[in-house]
Amino acid sequence: MEVNKILSSDLLDILFDERNKDYGAYELRRQYEKRLGMALLITAIAGLIIVVGSVLAKNINSGKKKANVIVEDVSLQKIQQEEQQKVEPPPPPPPKQEPPKIEITKFTPPKIVEDQEVKKEDEVKEQEDLKDANIGKIDQEGIKSDVVNPPKVEEATQVVQAPVEDDQIFTKVEIEAGFPGGDGAWKKFLERNLNGQVPSDNGAPEGTYRVLVQFVVDKEGNVSDVKPLTSYGYGMEEEAVKAIKKGPKWTPAEQNGRKVKAYRTQPIVFQVTSE
């Protein structure tokens, strides 16, 4: 390098004097400060984005509500519904009335015997007495009639029972329907299948909501007619109904030694609170 150029040249030019500057090393060193500044700027911007995002997320989550779900014991609670019409047993048959006695005249066939051997009731009646009389084997006082007494009919002693309705749904039974494994297993099943965040996700205000769901367990143990008895909204009733419908078969209820349909009522409590 010429002497007059040394004073105006930087260290990089002196190092690469009379060397191949097109190889790449020279250009990398020449652009080093620029590249370093760009890298630092990008890093600073990325760090700022992360910090701002964390602050915003924290502010958003601070206003978010959380929900909890509590499963109460299933029960046969009083159900608000119309009373089913009771089937009254048919009335017993009226007592048989004794028909009036008809006057009967005993007919004694003629027979030749000694007078002292003839009894009074065996005396032969005069033909005039037998003309309009009802002839029989005995003498009987009563009304004069041409109708012969009908045979006596024995009164019925069988007890008439009311018909049994196979499709009747009971609200009270002797043995209640049960979930396989008992009430504890039923509560665990519902807790696994219920999404407690549903009310908070749907904007429910803070508070405690006791949802009631009624369903029927039939004679085969199938769960049907699942419907809510409350109407809080925010998806709580729908979530409770959906969870109950997922369940397996139950043990049917029993009444008078036979399996019957029965109502069940399940309370589920949703609690919505702020974090």
Secondary structure in CASP SS format (residue, H / E / C, confidence):
PFRMAT SS
TARGET T0000
AUTHOR 0000-0000-0000
METHOD secondary structure of the structure
MODEL  1
M C 1.00
E C 1.00
V H 1.00
N H 1.00
K H 1.00
I H 1.00
L C 1.00
S C 1.00
S C 1.00
D C 1.00
L H 1.00
L H 1.00
D H 1.00
I H 1.00
L H 1.00
F C 1.00
D C 1.00
E C 1.00
R C 1.00
N C 1.00
K C 1.00
D C 1.00
Y C 1.00
G C 1.00
A H 1.00
Y H 1.00
E H 1.00
L H 1.00
R H 1.00
R H 1.00
Q C 1.00
Y H 1.00
E H 1.00
K H 1.00
R H 1.00
L H 1.00
G H 1.00
M H 1.00
A H 1.00
L H 1.00
L H 1.00
I H 1.00
T H 1.00
A H 1.00
I H 1.00
A H 1.00
G H 1.00
L H 1.00
I H 1.00
I H 1.00
V H 1.00
V H 1.00
G H 1.00
S H 1.00
V H 1.00
L H 1.00
A H 1.00
K H 1.00
N H 1.00
I H 1.00
N H 1.00
S H 1.00
G C 1.00
K C 1.00
K E 1.00
K E 1.00
A E 1.00
N E 1.00
V E 1.00
I E 1.00
V E 1.00
E C 1.00
D C 1.00
V C 1.00
S E 1.00
L C 1.00
Q C 1.00
K C 1.00
I C 1.00
Q C 1.00
Q C 1.00
E C 1.00
E C 1.00
Q C 1.00
Q C 1.00
K C 1.00
V C 1.00
E C 1.00
P C 1.00
P C 1.00
P C 1.00
P C 1.00
P C 1.00
P C 1.00
P C 1.00
K C 1.00
Q C 1.00
E C 1.00
P C 1.00
P C 1.00
K C 1.00
I E 1.00
E C 1.00
I E 1.00
T E 1.00
K E 1.00
F C 1.00
T C 1.00
P C 1.00
P C 1.00
K C 1.00
I C 1.00
V C 1.00
E C 1.00
D H 1.00
Q H 1.00
E H 1.00
V C 1.00
K C 1.00
K H 1.00
E H 1.00
D H 1.00
E C 1.00
V C 1.00
K C 1.00
E C 1.00
Q H 1.00
E H 1.00
D H 1.00
L H 1.00
K C 1.00
D C 1.00
A C 1.00
N E 1.00
I E 1.00
G E 1.00
K C 1.00
I C 1.00
D C 1.00
Q E 1.00
E C 1.00
G C 1.00
I E 1.00
K C 1.00
S C 1.00
D C 1.00
V C 1.00
V C 1.00
N C 1.00
P C 1.00
P C 1.00
K C 1.00
V C 1.00
E C 1.00
E C 1.00
A C 1.00
T C 1.00
Q C 1.00
V C 1.00
V C 1.00
Q C 1.00
A C 1.00
P C 1.00
V C 1.00
E C 1.00
D C 1.00
D C 1.00
Q C 1.00
I E 1.00
F E 1.00
T C 1.00
K C 1.00
V C 1.00
E C 1.00
I E 1.00
E C 1.00
A C 1.00
G E 1.00
F C 1.00
P C 1.00
G C 1.00
G C 1.00
D H 1.00
G H 1.00
A H 1.00
W H 1.00
K H 1.00
K H 1.00
F H 1.00
L H 1.00
E H 1.00
R H 1.00
N H 1.00
L C 1.00
N C 1.00
G C 1.00
Q C 1.00
V H 1.00
P H 1.00
S H 1.00
D H 1.00
N C 1.00
G C 1.00
A C 1.00
P C 1.00
E C 1.00
G E 1.00
T E 1.00
Y E 1.00
R E 1.00
V E 1.00
L E 1.00
V E 1.00
Q E 1.00
F E 1.00
V E 1.00
V E 1.00
D C 1.00
K C 1.00
E C 1.00
G C 1.00
N C 1.00
V E 1.00
S E 1.00
D E 1.00
V E 1.00
K E 1.00
P E 1.00
L C 1.00
T C 1.00
S C 1.00
Y C 1.00
G C 1.00
Y C 1.00
G C 1.00
M H 1.00
E H 1.00
E H 1.00
E H 1.00
A H 1.00
V H 1.00
K H 1.00
A H 1.00
I H 1.00
K H 1.00
K C 1.00
G C 1.00
P C 1.00
K C 1.00
W C 1.00
T E 1.00
P C 1.00
A E 1.00
E E 1.00
Q E 1.00
N C 1.00
G C 1.00
R E 1.00
K E 1.00
V E 1.00
K E 1.00
A E 1.00
Y E 1.00
R E 1.00
T E 1.00
Q E 1.00
P E 1.00
I E 1.00
V E 1.00
F E 1.00
Q E 1.00
V E 1.00
T E 1.00
S E 1.00
E C 1.00
END
